[in-house]
Amino acid sequence: KVVKVKVKEGKTQPPKRYTEGQLITLMKTAGKYLENEELEKVLKKTEGLGTEATRAGIITMLKDRKYIDVQKNQVYATDKGKVLITAIGDKILASPEMTAKWEQRLAEIGEGTASPATFMEQTKKLSAKIIEDAVEMSEKWDFTGLHVESIERKGSKFTTGKKVGNCKKCDGDVIDKSTFYGCSNYNTTQCDFTISKKILSKTISQKNMTKLLKGEKTDLIKGFKKGEKTFDAKLEWKDNKINFVFEN
C-alpha cells in the first residue's frame, strides 16, 4: 500500500570533462572496460593503450592535428574530432579488445607459439574488412551541426562534407561524402538519394554536381569509358536519373 508519494525536482549534471592527465590514465586502464577477462589481463599486463613513452605524444598529436582542444586543462573534441568519432563509430578499429588480441598474438609470436606469417595474413584480411566497413558506414554518416567545411585534406581537390545542392527526393542537403554524394537526411528520414562520385571512370566535381542538382547540364566531361570505347559528354538530371548529353 502506497501511503505517500513525493516528487522532487532536480537537474542532472553532465560528467566532468577529462583533463590531459585523465586521458592518459584512461589509456593505461583501458582493459578494465573489456568483458573478456583474458583480454583484460592482456591489456593490464601491457598497461593498456600505448606505452609510457608514447601516451603523452599521442595526446600531443591529437592536439597538433586539431582533433582535440585543451582549454583551462579541460579536453574538448573539435568538429574535426567529432567527424572522426562519427566516422569510426564503434567498429573494430576503435576497439581496445582488438588491441588486446594483437598484443596477445605478438606475445605468442615472441614465444614461438604463433606464426608471424599467419598473423600478417590475418592483418591483411582485417584491413580489407575495415575498409569495407568504412564504405558501408559512410552512407549513414550524419555531420549535421558540425563545421565540416573547414576540414579539408591537404592536396585534395574536394572538401568532404560540403553541401553541393538539394536532394531530388526530399529537398534536403546533398553532401559530398568522399566517394559519393548523398542526402544528409538519411539518418532522420532514411532518404537514400545518392549519386556516385565516379561515373564510367570519370570523377564528377562538386561544381558539376551542383549544376546537375539545379537541373542544369554539366560542363563537357572528356574521357568517359564504356568497355573499350571512350567518349565525351555532358550530364543532366532527367526522368529521375542521370543522362548523357552528346554535342552535335
C-alpha positions as CSV (number, residue, x, y, z in Angstrom):
1,K,0.0,0.0,0.0
2,V,1.4,3.4,-1.1
3,V,0.8,6.0,1.7
4,K,2.6,9.0,0.3
5,V,4.3,10.0,-3.0
6,K,6.6,13.0,-3.3
7,V,8.1,14.3,-6.5
8,K,11.4,16.0,-6.1
9,E,12.5,18.3,-8.9
10,G,16.2,18.4,-9.8
11,K,18.7,18.7,-12.6
12,T,21.2,16.1,-13.8
13,Q,24.8,17.2,-14.3
14,P,26.8,16.0,-17.3
15,P,30.0,14.2,-16.5
16,K,33.0,16.5,-15.9
17,R,35.4,16.9,-18.9
18,Y,38.6,15.0,-18.8
19,T,42.0,16.6,-18.3
20,E,45.0,15.5,-20.3
21,G,46.3,13.6,-17.3
22,Q,43.0,11.7,-17.0
23,L,43.1,10.8,-20.7
24,I,46.5,9.2,-20.2
25,T,45.1,7.3,-17.2
26,L,42.2,6.1,-19.3
27,M,44.6,4.8,-21.9
28,K,46.6,2.9,-19.2
29,T,43.4,1.3,-17.7
30,A,41.5,0.6,-21.0
31,G,41.5,-3.1,-20.2
32,K,39.0,-2.7,-17.3
33,Y,36.3,-1.9,-19.8
34,L,36.6,-5.2,-21.6
35,E,34.1,-8.0,-20.8
36,N,36.6,-10.7,-21.8
37,E,38.7,-11.4,-18.6
38,E,41.6,-13.0,-20.5
39,L,41.9,-9.9,-22.8
40,E,41.5,-7.6,-19.8
41,K,44.5,-9.3,-18.3
42,V,46.5,-8.9,-21.5
43,L,45.9,-5.1,-21.6
44,K,46.6,-4.9,-17.9
45,K,49.9,-6.6,-18.4
46,T,50.8,-4.3,-21.3
47,E,49.5,-1.3,-19.4
48,G,46.6,-0.5,-21.8
49,L,46.8,1.5,-24.9
50,G,50.2,2.9,-25.9
51,T,53.3,2.8,-23.7
52,E,54.7,5.1,-21.0
53,A,56.9,6.6,-23.7
54,T,54.2,7.2,-26.3
55,R,50.9,8.2,-24.5
56,A,51.8,11.8,-23.9
57,G,52.9,12.0,-27.5
58,I,49.6,10.6,-28.7
59,I,47.7,13.4,-26.8
60,T,50.1,16.0,-28.3
61,M,49.5,14.5,-31.8
62,L,45.7,14.8,-31.3
63,K,46.1,18.5,-30.4
64,D,48.5,19.2,-33.3
65,R,46.1,17.6,-35.8
66,K,43.2,19.6,-34.3
67,Y,41.2,16.6,-33.1
68,I,41.0,18.0,-29.6
69,D,41.4,21.4,-28.0
70,V,42.5,21.9,-24.4
71,Q,41.1,24.9,-22.6
72,K,42.0,25.5,-18.9
73,N,43.2,21.9,-18.7
74,Q,39.9,20.5,-19.9
75,V,39.7,18.5,-23.1
76,Y,37.2,19.3,-25.8
77,A,36.6,17.4,-29.1
78,T,36.8,19.7,-32.1
79,D,34.5,19.5,-35.0
80,K,37.3,17.6,-36.8
81,G,37.5,15.2,-33.9
82,K,33.7,14.7,-33.8
83,V,33.7,13.9,-37.5
84,L,36.4,11.2,-36.9
85,I,34.4,9.8,-33.9
86,T,31.2,9.7,-36.0
87,A,33.1,8.1,-39.0
88,I,34.7,5.3,-36.9
89,G,31.8,4.7,-34.6
90,D,32.1,1.6,-32.5
91,K,33.7,-0.5,-35.2
92,I,36.7,-2.8,-34.5
93,L,39.2,-0.1,-35.5
94,A,38.5,1.7,-32.2
95,S,38.2,-1.4,-30.1
96,P,40.5,-1.9,-27.1
97,E,39.6,-5.6,-27.5
98,M,41.4,-5.7,-30.9
99,T,44.4,-4.0,-29.4
100,A,44.5,-6.7,-26.7
101,K,44.2,-9.5,-29.2
102,W,47.1,-8.0,-31.2
103,E,49.2,-7.8,-28.1
104,Q,48.4,-11.3,-27.2
105,R,49.3,-12.6,-30.6
106,L,52.5,-10.6,-30.7
107,A,53.5,-12.1,-27.4
108,E,52.7,-15.6,-28.7
109,I,54.9,-14.9,-31.8
110,G,57.7,-13.8,-29.4
111,E,57.3,-17.1,-27.5
112,G,57.4,-19.1,-30.7
113,T,53.8,-20.4,-30.3
114,A,52.2,-18.4,-33.1
115,S,53.1,-17.9,-36.8
116,P,54.2,-14.4,-37.9
117,A,53.0,-15.2,-41.5
118,T,49.6,-16.2,-40.3
119,F,49.4,-13.0,-38.2
120,M,50.3,-10.9,-41.2
121,E,47.7,-12.6,-43.4
122,Q,45.0,-12.1,-40.7
123,T,46.1,-8.4,-40.6
124,K,45.6,-8.0,-44.3
125,K,42.1,-9.5,-44.1
126,L,41.3,-7.2,-41.2
127,S,42.5,-4.2,-43.1
128,A,40.2,-5.1,-46.0
129,K,37.3,-5.6,-43.6
130,I,37.9,-2.2,-42.0
131,I,37.8,-0.5,-45.5
132,E,34.6,-2.3,-46.4
133,D,33.0,-1.2,-43.1
134,A,34.1,2.4,-43.7
135,V,32.5,2.4,-47.2
136,E,29.3,0.9,-45.7
137,M,29.2,3.3,-42.8
138,S,29.8,6.3,-45.0
139,E,26.3,6.0,-46.3
140,K,25.0,6.6,-42.8
141,W,27.3,9.4,-41.7
142,D,25.5,12.5,-40.4
143,F,27.6,15.5,-39.8
144,T,24.7,17.9,-39.2
145,G,25.7,20.8,-37.0
146,L,29.4,20.3,-37.5
147,H,31.5,22.9,-39.3
148,V,32.8,20.3,-41.8
149,E,33.6,22.9,-44.5
150,S,36.8,23.8,-42.5
151,I,38.0,20.2,-42.6
152,E,39.9,19.6,-45.8
153,R,42.5,17.0,-46.7
154,K,45.7,18.7,-47.8
155,G,46.3,18.2,-51.5
156,S,42.6,17.2,-52.1
157,K,40.5,18.9,-54.7
158,F,37.4,18.2,-52.7
159,T,36.2,19.2,-49.3
160,T,34.3,16.3,-47.8
161,G,31.1,17.2,-46.1
162,K,30.4,20.3,-48.3
163,K,26.8,20.9,-49.5
164,V,26.6,20.7,-53.3
165,G,22.8,21.1,-53.8
166,N,19.4,20.0,-52.8
167,C,18.1,16.4,-52.8
168,K,15.9,15.4,-55.7
169,K,13.8,13.2,-53.4
170,C,13.2,15.3,-50.3
171,D,14.9,18.7,-50.9
172,G,17.4,18.1,-48.1
173,D,21.0,18.9,-48.4
174,V,23.2,16.8,-50.7
175,I,26.6,16.4,-49.1
176,D,30.0,15.4,-50.6
177,K,30.8,12.1,-48.7
178,S,34.1,11.4,-50.3
179,T,33.2,8.5,-52.6
180,F,29.7,9.6,-53.4
181,Y,27.2,12.4,-53.0
182,G,24.3,11.7,-50.6
183,C,21.3,13.2,-48.8
184,S,22.0,14.4,-45.3
185,N,18.6,13.3,-44.2
186,Y,19.5,9.6,-44.3
187,N,19.7,9.3,-40.5
188,T,16.4,11.2,-39.8
189,T,14.1,10.2,-42.7
190,Q,16.0,7.3,-44.3
191,C,16.2,9.3,-47.6
192,D,18.5,7.1,-49.7
193,F,19.2,9.6,-52.5
194,T,22.8,9.0,-53.6
195,I,24.9,9.7,-56.7
196,S,28.3,8.0,-57.2
197,K,31.2,10.4,-57.5
198,K,32.7,8.3,-60.3
199,I,30.7,7.6,-63.4
200,L,32.3,5.5,-66.1
201,S,35.8,6.2,-64.7
202,K,35.3,10.0,-64.5
203,T,35.1,11.8,-61.2
204,I,32.2,14.3,-61.0
205,S,33.3,17.5,-59.5
206,Q,31.4,19.4,-56.8
207,K,30.8,22.2,-59.4
208,N,29.3,19.8,-61.9
209,M,27.2,18.1,-59.2
210,T,25.8,21.5,-58.2
211,K,24.8,22.1,-61.8
212,L,23.1,18.6,-62.1
213,L,21.1,19.2,-58.9
214,K,20.0,22.6,-60.2
215,G,18.6,21.0,-63.3
216,E,21.4,22.3,-65.5
217,K,23.8,20.5,-67.8
218,T,27.3,19.9,-66.6
219,D,30.4,21.2,-68.3
220,L,31.7,18.9,-71.1
221,I,33.4,16.0,-69.4
222,K,36.0,14.2,-71.5
223,G,37.1,10.6,-71.3
224,F,34.1,8.5,-70.2
225,K,35.0,4.9,-70.7
226,K,32.5,2.1,-71.5
227,G,34.1,-1.2,-72.5
228,E,36.8,-0.3,-75.0
229,K,35.2,2.9,-76.1
230,T,36.0,6.4,-74.8
231,F,33.6,9.3,-75.3
232,D,33.0,12.9,-74.2
233,A,29.6,14.1,-72.9
234,K,27.7,16.5,-70.6
235,L,25.4,15.1,-67.9
236,E,22.0,16.2,-66.9
237,W,19.3,15.0,-64.5
238,K,16.2,13.9,-66.4
239,D,13.4,11.4,-65.7
240,N,14.8,10.8,-62.2
241,K,18.2,9.7,-63.4
242,I,21.5,11.0,-64.8
243,N,21.6,11.1,-68.6
244,F,24.4,11.7,-71.1
245,V,24.1,14.6,-73.4
246,F,26.2,14.5,-76.6
247,E,27.1,17.6,-78.5
248,N,26.4,17.6,-82.2
